[in-house]
Amino acid sequence: MELKGKVALVTGAGSGIGRAAAVRLAREGAAVGVLSHTENEIVAAAREIGDAGGTAIPLTADVADAAAMERAVGELAKRFGRLDIVFANAGINGVWAPIDELTPEEWDRTINTNLRGTFLTLRYTVPHLKKAGGGSVVITASINGTRVFSNAGAIAYSTTKAGQVAMAQMAALELAKHRIRVNVVCPGRIDTAIQENTQARNVEAAKEPVEYLEGAIPLTDGKAGSSFDVAELVLFLASERSKHITGTPVWIDGGQSLLIG
């Protein structure tokens, strides 16, 4: 119970990495605000945590909506009186298409959710972290845009992931004097449904022919990592065990990006 007495916010907590992390943080004693724009998912996530003996409240908000995020964060802080841990995990793959076929509206949607959403999460949680005397922020980026640039059509997505790393490193330096740490997890292929929600259009036109070695994930003979693998890393970065780590991206991909970068 190393997080007993702590309060955490997890965005994108309805499924996948966010839900696994919320469950893991709660298991270690944190009270968790599970946030998503899909109400039924987070109600179920909060119920799962409660049924296991943990404490969680569902928060419904679109991370790209400033008023909604301010309201949700305020509700969490009011309910538990503090905020110590922020896992800015919400994001979308969006549309993957050649740069001259991607529409401005498609670009904006990915940028708004992934980059604006991360900014707004920090914007409205940092005052509460300062009030608590410090804390930990963890942001979900990706191997795309940080180590890997070979996924055809992923220009909007990769741009947001690179931007999240830069945002985290800028924030880490700015917030260090407040004893707030900011780090990034960069997953490779993980067994979540995000790939199923990717809209790919004519990506072959943007692809550069290349051959890769068999077993794109060397550590596991090609098997994807799990959401719970990432949740363990989030727990470490949220805990005092990582008290001297800030401004650091951590790739969690079984060596995948070392082959396909």
N, C-alpha and C positions, 0 to 999 in steps of 0.2 A: 504493500500500500504506500509506495513512495510518493504518490501525489495526493495523499490525504490532506484535505483542507484547501486544495487548489481548485480553481474554477477554469474551465477550458471552453473555448468556442471552436467548433469544427464546421467549416462551410463545405458544401457538397457532401453532406453527411448521410444522404439518403441511400447511397449504395457504394459499392466498390471500395476504394482506398479510404474515402472519408468515413464510411460506416465502420469499416474495420478499425480505423484509428480511434473513432469515438468509443467503440466498445472496449478497446485496449486501454485507453486513458481512464475510462470509468472503472475498469477492473482494478486499476491501481489507486482508486480512491478519489479521482477528480469528479466534481460535478460538471456535467457537460451540457452545453447548449448545442443541439444538433440543428444545423441550418441548411435549408434547401428551398428552392422555389416550388418544389413538389410536396404539397402538404401531407398526402397519404404516406409517402416514403419516410418522412422524418417522424411522423407520429408512430409508425411501425418501428423505426430505429430507437426512439425514446422508450417505447414499450419493451423492446428487447433488452435494453440496458436496465430498465426498472425490474423486469422479471428475473434478471440475474443478480439483483440485489444492489444495483448501482443507482445513481441519481442523474436524471437527464430531463431537459425540457425541450420541446420542439419549437423551432423558430422558423417562420415562413418569410422568405425574402428573396428577391432577385438581387444577386450581388452587384449588379450593374446599376441598381436603383439607389441613389444616395439616401433619399428619405426613408426607404424601407430598411436599409442597412443601419442607419442611425437609430431607428426605432427598435430593431431587433437586438442590437448590441446593448442599447439602453435597458431593454427589458431583462436581458440576461444579468447585467450588472446590478440592476435593482433587486432582482430575485435573490441573488447570492451575496451581494454586497462587495464584490471584487471581481477582478479578472486577472488571471496569471499566465494563461497559455492560449495562443491563437494558432490554429492550423488553417491557413488560407489555402484550401484544397480545391474549391469549386473551379470548374473549367470545362471547356468543350473542345472537341477536335474541329468542329465547324466544317466548312466546305474545303476540300482539297481539289485544286484545279490549276491549270497553267496560269501564269500571272496575267496574261492578256485575255483570259476568259473569266477570271474571278471578278465578280461584280463588286462595286464599292460597298453595296449593302451587305454582302457576304463578308467582306473584309471587316467592316465596322462591327458586325455581330461578334466575330471572334475576338477582336481587339477589346470590345466593350466588356464581354464576359471575363476574359482571361486577364487582361491588363487593368482596365478600369475597375473590375471587380476586386482584384487584389489590392489596388490602391485604396479603394473605399473600405475594404476590410481593415487595412492598417489605419486609415484615417480616423475611423470611429472606435477602434480598440486601443490604440496607443495611449490616449488620455487615461484610460482605466488602468493600463499596465504601469504607467508612470505613477498613478495614485497608489498602486499596490507596492511601489518601491522596486519594481523590476519585473522581469518575466521572460518568456520565450515565445518567439514567433517562428513558425515553420511554414514555408511556402512550397506547394507542389509545382515544379516545372517539368522537365522532361529531358531525355537524352537528345531529342530533336531541338535544334537551335542552340545547343550547348556543346555537344560532341558530334552529333550526326546531322548531316545536311543532304542526305541522299534520298530522302523520302519525297518522291515526285509530287508536286502540287501542294506541299505543306507550307507554303510561304507565310501565310497569315498565322498559322499555328506556331511555326518555328520562331517567328518574330516575337510573338507574345512570350514564349518560353525563354528566349534570350533576354527579353525585357524584364522578366520576373527576376532573373539572376542579378541583373544590374540594379533593379529596385531594391532587392534584398541587401546587396553590398553597400549601396548608398545609405539605406536605412540603418544597417548594422553600425556604421561609423557614427551616424547622427545620434543614434539612441544608446550608444555604449555608456555615455555618462549617466544615463538613467538606469543602468544595469538591465537593459533589455537586449537580449540576444536575438539575432535574426539569421536564420539558416534556410537552406533550400534542399529539398529532396528531388532527385532527377531520375525517375523510374524509366526503365526500358519496357519491354513487353511484359505486361501484368495481366492476370486473368480477370479482367473487368469487362463490362459491356461497352466501354467507350468506343472501341473500334467498330462495333455494330452501329453506332450512332454517327459515324463519319459519313459525310456525303462526298463521294469521290466522283469527279467528272472529267473524263478525257485526260487522266493523269499520265497515260502513255506518251502523250505529246510533250510532256515536261521531263520525261525520264531520260537519264543518261545510261546507256547500256553498260552493265557491269556484272561480273560473276563473283559470288561470295562463296567462302568455304562452307561445307556442310556443317549444320549445327550452329545456327546464328547466335546461340547463347551457350558459350563454351562451358560454363560452370555446371550446367544442368543438361547437357546433350540436347539442347534445343527447347527444353521445357520452359514455359513462361513462369515468372515469379508469381507469388500470390499477394493479394491485398494485405494479408497478415504479415508478410515479410516487410512491406513498407510501413505497416503500423508499428512494428517493433523499432524501426529506425526513428519514426516520429516520436515514440515514447522516449527513446534515448535523448533526442534533441530537445524534448520538452522538459526533461528531468535535470536534476542537479549533477548528474553524471557527466553532462556535457557543458558544465559551467564555464569552461575556458574556450568554448568554440562559438564563433560568430562570424557572419559574413562568408560562410562556407557552403558551396554546393557539394552535395554528396550523391554520386551516381550509384544507383541500385539496380543493376541490370545483368548481373551474372557475367560481365565481360562483353556483353553484346555490342556496346558502342566501340569497343576496341577493335572489332572486326569490320564494322560497317560504317565507320565515320568517314 
